[in-house]
């Protein structure tokens, strides 16, 4: 079974957004408020996964600052990470658990290139097999570093909140319920996720004005 072409440019995202808006009026309504959706691709490999790990459960501004320090120190390369050790990673701002995960990743010598030829589920499973890499981290990597077009991290709280607001749900949907909803958005679930991430920011801005 051949893999679907990856998302590589803004035109791919726009194509997916148009497909979703045509089939779901609420997506069309959300797009009118968000405007064009961002590409949000990240480089594949160790540096891309490091970026995602840094962003786990941390506000965006803090994650950007920490990642910038890591890159400046060369700590986006496994060989430099191994030389720096736990102390070097902690000095750059990583928590103790994240420093441990990043060190384990650097020691693993993981074959990131092999992921490009794997189906989505197999690529996610290969990533989850590493210490500290859960389903959300793996899904975000496959979606934004490999450009896969049909990934939906239903465990993400921002996506759950955005879906609750957009679809007038009585409560935040569970990951299982949101995953079931998202089945109708295939084969463009990665763009549906981008749209809901963008709509979540719209909701947050509205709350700030109220």
C-alpha positions in Angstrom: 0.0 0.0 0.0 1.5 3.3 -1.1 1.6 6.3 1.2 -0.4 9.4 0.5 1.7 12.4 -0.6 2.8 14.4 2.4 1.8 18.0 3.2 4.7 20.1 2.0 3.3 23.6 1.3 0.6 26.1 2.1 -1.3 25.0 -1.0 -1.7 21.5 0.4 -3.1 22.9 3.6 -5.5 25.1 1.7 -6.6 22.1 -0.3 -7.4 20.2 2.8 -9.2 23.2 4.4 -11.4 23.6 1.3 -12.3 19.9 1.4 -13.2 20.1 5.1 -15.2 23.4 4.7 -17.2 21.9 1.8 -18.2 18.9 3.9 -18.7 20.5 7.3 -20.4 23.9 7.6 -18.9 24.5 11.0 -15.4 24.2 9.6 -16.3 26.8 7.0 -17.5 29.1 9.8 -14.3 28.5 11.7 -12.1 29.2 8.7 -13.9 32.5 8.2 -12.6 33.5 11.7 -9.1 32.0 11.6 -8.1 32.9 8.1 -5.6 30.8 6.1 -4.2 28.0 8.2 -0.4 27.8 8.9 1.8 25.1 7.4 3.5 24.5 10.8 6.0 21.9 9.4 9.1 21.2 11.4 12.4 19.6 10.3 12.4 15.8 10.7 15.0 14.0 12.8 16.4 14.5 16.3 16.0 18.3 16.3 12.3 18.1 15.3 11.5 15.6 18.0 13.5 17.6 20.6 11.4 20.6 19.7 8.2 18.7 20.4 9.5 17.2 23.7 10.5 20.7 24.9 6.9 21.9 24.2 5.2 19.2 26.2 3.0 20.8 28.9 4.8 24.1 28.7 3.5 27.5 27.5 4.6 28.4 23.9 6.8 31.3 24.9 8.7 29.3 27.5 9.1 26.4 25.1 10.5 28.7 22.4 13.0 30.2 24.8 14.2 26.8 26.0 14.5 25.4 22.5 16.4 28.5 21.4 18.9 28.0 24.2 19.3 24.4 23.3 20.0 25.2 19.6 22.4 27.9 20.5 24.4 25.4 22.6 24.3 22.8 19.9 22.1 20.6 22.0 19.9 19.8 19.0 22.5 17.3 17.9 22.8 13.9 19.6 26.6 13.9 19.9 26.5 17.3 21.7 23.7 16.1 24.0 25.8 13.1 25.0 28.8 15.3 25.8 26.7 17.8 27.8 24.9 15.2 29.8 22.1 15.8 32.3 23.8 18.9 33.8 24.1 20.6 30.4 20.5 19.9 29.4 19.2 21.1 32.8 21.3 24.2 32.6 19.6 25.0 29.3 16.2 24.8 31.0 15.0 21.3 30.6 13.2 19.6 33.5 14.8 16.5 35.0 12.4 14.1 33.3 12.8 15.8 29.9 16.6 15.8 30.2 16.4 12.1 30.9 14.2 11.5 27.8 16.4 13.6 25.6 19.6 11.8 26.8 17.9 8.4 26.1 16.9 9.6 22.7 20.5 10.7 21.9 21.8 7.3 23.1 19.3 5.4 21.0 20.7 6.4 17.6 17.2 6.2 16.3 16.8 5.8 12.5 14.5 8.8 11.8 14.9 8.4 8.0 13.2 5.0 8.2 10.0 6.6 9.4 9.5 8.2 6.0 8.7 4.8 4.4 6.4 3.5 7.2 2.6 3.8 7.3 1.3 6.3 9.8 0.5 3.7 12.6 3.8 2.0 12.2 5.7 5.3 12.4 3.8 6.3 15.5 4.5 2.9 17.1 8.2 3.1 16.4 8.4 6.5 18.1 6.3 5.4 21.1 8.7 2.5 21.6 11.3 5.0 22.9 11.4 6.2 26.5 9.4 9.4 27.1 7.7 9.4 23.8 3.9 9.0 24.2 1.1 8.9 21.6 0.7 12.7 21.5 4.4 13.4 20.9 4.6 10.7 18.3 1.4 11.9 16.5 2.7 15.5 16.5 6.0 14.4 15.0 4.3 12.3 12.3 1.9 15.2 11.5 4.4 18.1 11.5 7.8 16.6 10.8 6.8 13.9 8.3 3.9 16.0 6.9 1.4 13.2 7.1 -2.1 14.5 6.1 -4.4 12.2 8.1 -3.2 12.3 11.7 -5.4 13.6 14.6 -4.0 13.7 18.1 -7.4 13.4 19.9 -5.7 13.5 23.3 -4.7 17.1 22.9 -6.7 19.4 25.3 -6.7 22.3 22.9 -8.3 20.2 20.2 -10.9 18.9 22.6 -11.8 22.5 23.8 -11.9 23.8 20.2 -14.2 21.0 19.2 -16.4 21.6 22.2 -16.8 25.3 21.2 -17.1 24.8 17.5 -19.6 22.0 17.6 -21.5 23.3 20.7 -20.9 20.2 22.7 -22.1 20.1 26.3 -18.7 19.1 27.6 -15.1 18.6 26.4 -15.1 15.4 24.4 -13.0 12.5 25.6 -10.1 11.4 23.3 -12.2 8.4 22.3 -15.2 10.5 21.4 -13.1 13.1 19.6 -11.3 10.4 17.6 -14.7 9.1 16.6 -15.8 12.5 15.4 -12.6 13.0 13.5 -13.2 9.8 11.5 -15.5 11.9 9.2 -12.6 14.3 8.5 -10.4 11.7 6.9 -8.3 11.9 4.7 -7.5 15.4 5.9 -7.5 15.0 9.7 -4.1 16.7 10.0 -5.6 19.9 8.4 -8.7 19.5 10.7 -6.3 19.5 13.6 -4.6 22.7 12.3 -8.0 24.3 11.9 -9.0 23.4 15.5 -5.7 24.6 16.9 -6.3 27.9 15.1 -9.9 28.1 16.3 -8.8 27.4 19.8 -6.7 30.6 19.6 -9.8 32.4 18.4 -11.8 31.2 21.4 -9.0 32.2 23.8 -9.0 35.7 22.3 -12.7 36.0 22.7 -12.5 35.0 26.3 -9.8 37.7 26.8 -12.2 40.3 25.4 -15.2 39.2 27.5 
